[in-house]
Amino acid sequence: MSDGKHIRAGRGVVAVGLLSGVSESIVSNIVCGYLDRYSGKGCSNLRLAIQENVDLYQLWVDNASKEGVMDLNQARYWTRKFPVVKRMVTSSNVKRWLAEKKRRDIVRAIDETPGGQEWLEWQLGRFRSGLWGQ
């Protein structure tokens, strides 16, 4: 329909979808950015982090402001406006985001390292809990 009410509603849906996309982008940049930053040459640091159960989420919380990346409070500002994005933070989506960023090596390191998938699930749970709460 073309009355003003429906057009405005349509634009509102587009605006909400766009902002939800921004929120998804923020989350993917945080998670994938930290996996990228701490992966090391040949993903050796990532493999070690998996083996030693390093808490990547806590590293982000502790170091974000020092590293000049979005911190927890800034990220929460966006993510809590769009709780639907929480459901997008899955291992398959993170692996897709990494592949889109040309970091298939990180995906392989997670898949090939014993306990890698479990470690990734743990980390994503930490990010979901920290960004959206329980």
GITAUR-V520597 format. One record per residue. N is the residue number from 1. RES is the residue in three letters. PHI is phi in whole degrees, -180 to 180 (none if undefined). OMEGA is omega in whole degrees, 0 to 359 (* if undefined). Layout:
BEGIN
n: <N N>
res: <RES RES>
phi: <PHI PHI>
omega: <OMEGA OMEGA>
END
This chain:
BEGIN
n: <1 2 3 4 5 6 7 8 9 10 11 12 13 14 15 16 17 18 19 20 21 22 23 24 25 26 27 28 29 30 31 32 33 34 35 36 37 38 39 40 41 42 43 44 45 46 47 48 49 50 51 52 53 54 55 56 57 58 59 60 61 62 63 64 65 66 67 68 69 70 71 72 73 74 75 76 77 78 79 80 81 82 83 84 85 86 87 88 89 90 91 92 93 94 95 96 97 98 99 100 101 102 103 104 105 106 107 108 109 110 111 112 113 114 115 116 117 118 119 120 121 122 123 124 125 126 127 128 129 130 131 132 133 134>
res: <MET SER ASP GLY LYS HIS ILE ARG ALA GLY ARG GLY VAL VAL ALA VAL GLY LEU LEU SER GLY VAL SER GLU SER ILE VAL SER ASN ILE VAL CYS GLY TYR LEU ASP ARG TYR SER GLY LYS GLY CYS SER ASN LEU ARG LEU ALA ILE GLN GLU ASN VAL ASP LEU TYR GLN LEU TRP VAL ASP ASN ALA SER LYS GLU GLY VAL MET ASP LEU ASN GLN ALA ARG TYR TRP THR ARG LYS PHE PRO VAL VAL LYS ARG MET VAL THR SER SER ASN VAL LYS ARG TRP LEU ALA GLU LYS LYS ARG ARG ASP ILE VAL ARG ALA ILE ASP GLU THR PRO GLY GLY GLN GLU TRP LEU GLU TRP GLN LEU GLY ARG PHE ARG SER GLY LEU TRP GLY GLN>
phi: <none -117 -73 -56 -62 -70 -65 -62 -61 -62 -65 -63 -64 -63 -63 -65 -62 -64 -68 -64 -63 -63 -63 -62 -63 -61 -64 -65 -67 -67 -64 -69 -62 -73 -61 -67 -61 -100 -72 77 -64 64 61 -64 -67 -65 -60 -66 -60 -65 -63 -99 52 -69 -88 -62 -58 -66 -59 -63 -58 -73 -115 -55 -66 -70 -92 74 -111 -57 -93 -58 -64 -65 -66 -61 -53 -81 -67 -71 -73 -132 -62 -62 -65 -54 -70 -84 -84 -122 -63 -66 -69 -62 -65 -65 -60 -63 -63 -64 -90 63 -120 -63 -63 -68 -59 -62 -61 -65 -67 -91 -85 -54 83 -62 -65 -65 -62 -62 -60 -61 -63 -66 -62 -63 -64 -61 -64 -69 -86 -118 81 -67>
omega: <186 177 186 182 182 178 179 179 178 178 178 178 178 180 179 178 179 180 175 176 176 179 177 179 179 181 181 178 178 185 181 178 179 175 178 184 185 183 180 181 181 181 182 179 179 179 178 179 178 182 183 180 177 181 181 178 181 175 179 180 183 191 187 184 178 183 178 176 182 180 185 182 178 180 179 179 181 189 183 175 185 183 179 180 179 180 179 182 180 180 180 177 179 178 176 179 179 179 178 179 178 178 177 178 178 178 179 180 179 183 186 181 178 181 184 180 179 179 179 178 178 181 180 174 177 179 179 180 182 183 183 184 182 *>
END
